[in-house]
Amino acid sequence: MSKSIFYHAGCPVCITAEEEIITLIGENNVEIVHLGEQSNRVSEAENKQVKSVPALITPTGNVLHINFGASLEDLKN
């Protein structure tokens, strides 16, 4: 089984969601991607159908948009 991927932008909503995701599924089961610091991965997130962050990609490729912190459009440089 592959890891989930959690994309976020570092805002308070995203940080709270990150903490909850780690508590729920475990730090070893999720890759954390801070798109504010890793802007080169924004297109990767878009290709996985992420529309806003925070968002969790499940091992099966489903996108779970969690709350609303920022649109991916806002993170593009």
GINOR-V344324 format. One line per field, one symbol per residue. ss: DSSP state (A for helix, B for strand, O for the rest). phi: phi as a letter, one per 20 degrees, with the letter a starting at -180 (. if undefined). A space follows every 10 residues. Layout:
# GINOR-V344324
ss=???
phi=???
This chain:
# GINOR-V344324
ss=OOOBBBBBOO OAAAAAAAAA AAAAAOAAAB BBBBOOOOAA AAAAAAAOOO OBBBBBBOOO OOBBBBBBBB BAAAAOO
phi=.effcdebdn fgfffffgff ffffdnffdb eeceffecff dffffgfemf dbdfbdefge nfddedlbda ffgfefd
